[in-house]
């Protein structure tokens, strides 16, 4: 039945469905997992990298920039971090749009853009791509981890239809159902940032396709408040910092595994 109605983004099926949007959602469900947890004193984001290999040049990740491999977790503004799941090329386009929108707001009002407003701006663009012929929906979902002085720390999720929602803890990408059920069991409203880091890494270790966690497969970021200036402090971990964090939590590679790799 779908065949007659899935060739255009703008055609509703008799059941009132837009198949192209559902196909975009399906593409996201096969992408690397992205997990976000909202704590009382910060937000934690973790993501599973899919593009890995010994020949990748990661010198920029280790030395320059602000951390992260530029595949899954991005700095959208000084007060907002974004995690993406889906087609990375589409994600890059949306990340650039979000950064421009954030800078325009800063230029006009001399303040950081509120997190929900940034999510709305991106969703307006995404919704437009479901409405006009000749376009296809963006095949990417985003998690926005941000802070503004009025509503404090917030975590939002948006999908290809242009819909967005606020969450205490959520997961997008592959194995999101398993991760959601684990989060439902273990999340508490008064969770601290340290407990949130522990929870995120434990959930990722159970949902990722890889048997061992390591910096080559994992991106990690936190958003906290600077204790002295009271301004949001975004931190995207570098590979060495991710490995150190995993060792601290007892989830890193065992020493014999590392030796087997080198031998």
N, C-alpha and C positions, 0 to 999 in steps of 0.2 A: 504493500500500500504506500510505503514511504516514497517509492521511486518517482511518483508523479509530483511530489511536493518538496523534494529536497534539493532541486536544482537551483533554487533562488532563496536568498536570505529572507526575502520579504513576503513569501507565500505561506500562509497558514494552512495546515492540514485540516481535514474535517473535525479532528479532535481538538483543534486549537493549539497545535504545537508548531514551533519553528525548528525544523530538523537540523538546520545548519548550526544553530546554537547548541543543540544537544550533541552534535558531532564534535564541536569545539570543546565541550565539557568532557567528552570521552578522551580527547587528546590529552587533556590536563590530568585525567585519572591515571594515565600511563607515565606521567612525568615524575621526576625526582621529588621526594617528600619535602614539604616545608611545614615546620611546626612553630607555633607561637604561643607563649604563655604570659599572661598578664599577672604581675605580682603587685603587692602594695607599694613597693619602692622601686619599681622598674619593669622592664619587659625583656623577655628572652626570645630570640629567633634562632632556629637551627634549620639547615637545609642539606639535602643529600645531593652531592654533585654527580652528574652523569658523564660529563666529559672528563675522562682521566687518561693518563698515559705517561710513560717515562720520557717521551720526546717533547712534551709540552714545555714551552718556555715560561716558567713561573717566577722569573727574576723580579718582575714588577710587583708581584704579590708579596714577595719576601722583603723587598727593600723600599720601593716607591709606593705612591698612592695612599689609600687609607685602609688597606687590608681587603680580604676577600678576593676571590678569583675573577669577579665580574661575570659570574654565570648565574648565581642564585640570589645573592643578597647585595643590595645597593643602598647607598646613602642618597636619599631623595632631597633632604634638606637637613640643616643642623639639628632639627627636632624630630625628624621622621626617617625611619629605616624601612625599606621595602624588601619583601621576599617574594620571589616569583616561581610559579610552576606552570610549565607548558612549553610553547614554542619560544625559544630564547630570542630569536630575531624580533618577534612581536613584542616581547618584553623590553628589549632595548629601546624600541620606538616609544613605548609607553613611559619608560623611565626618563627618557629625554624630555618628553612632554610634561611629566610631573615636575621635573627639576625646573623647567622654564616657568611653569605655573607658580611654583613656590617662590622663585626669584622675582616674578612680576608682582606678587603679593607683598613681598618684602620691600620692593622699590616704591610701591604705591602707599603702603600703610606703615612702613618702618617697623614691622613686627613679623615674626615667623607665622607662616600660614597655619591655621587650626587643622588638626589631623582630618576631621570629618569633611572639611571644605576641600582639602586636597583629594580625598577619596571621591567626593562628589564631582569634582572637575574631571577626573579620569573616567568616571562612570558616565558622565554626559557624552564624552567622546566615544566610549565603547557602545553606548546605546545607539548613537547615530549610525554606527556601522551595522546595526541590525535592522535599519529602517529604510535604507536607500539601495536601489538596485545597482549591481555591478561591484559591490563591496562584499567582503566576507568578515565575519566577526573576528576579533583578536583571539587567538587560541591560547590565552594565558589568564591565569588567576593571580591575584596579588594579595599578600598580607601586608598591612600598613601598621607598623609599631611606632607610636608617636606620643608626644607630650605637648599640652598647651596649659597655660596658667589657670584657665577656668575649669576644665574638666580633668586635668592632671593626665595620668597615663591612660592611653587608649589603644585598643587592638581592633583593627577593621579587616574585613575580607571582602573582596569584590570579584565577580565572575564575568564571563564574556557577554552576558546579557545586559550588563550595566547595572546589575543589582548589587547592593553592598549591605553589610550588616556588622554590628559590633559584637565582639566575643571576649570571654574571659580566657579561654584557651581553645585553640582550633588547629586543624591540620588540613592541608591541601596536597594533592598529588597522589602517588601510588600508596596503597595500604592505608588510606586516610580513615577508613572505617575502623580498623584495628586500633589506630592511634586515638581516635575519638573515644572509643569505649574505655581505653586505658586512662585517658585524661578525665573522663567522667568519674571513674572510680577514685582517682588519687588527687584531683584538684581540690584545693581548699581556698575559700575567699580571702583569708588573711595570710596567704603564702608569701614568704620573703623571697628576695631575688636569689639568694643562695640555694634555697629549697627549689625554686623554679628552675635554676640551672641543672640541679640534680635530677629533677623530674623530666625535663626535656631530653637530657642525655640518656636516661633510662628508657624512655619511650622510643627514642630514635634507635637505640641498640636493638629493640625488639621488632621494629617495623622496617628497618632498612634491609635491602636485599643482601648486603655484604655481611659476612660473619663477624668481622672485626671492625671497630670504628677507628678511623685515622684521619689526619688532616687532608689526605688525598681524596677522601670521599665525603668530607663533612665541612660545611661552612657554618660559622657561629657568630652571633652578634648580640650585644646587650644595649639597652638604653636606660640610663640611670640619671639621677640628679647630682650635679656637682655639689658637694657639701658646703663649699665656701661661697661660690657665686650663685647657687640655686638655679643654675641654668641646665637644660638637658645636655647630657654627655653621651653621644653615640659612639659605640666601640665595635668595630668589625674586626674579629680576631685574625691574626696572621697564622700561617700553618704551624709554626713552632709553638705559638700560644695555645692553639687548639689541641696539639699533642700533649702539652703540659697539663691542660685542663682535664683531658681524658685520663691521663696517668693519675692525677689527683683524685679523680672519681673512681679509679680502679677499673676503667673501661677501655684503657689504651691497649696497644699491642703488647703481648708478653715479650720478654727479652729473647726467649728462644725463637719466637717467630721472626724477630728482627734479624737474628743470627742466621736463620735458615734462608732469609732473603738475600743476605750479603754473600753467603757461601756459594 
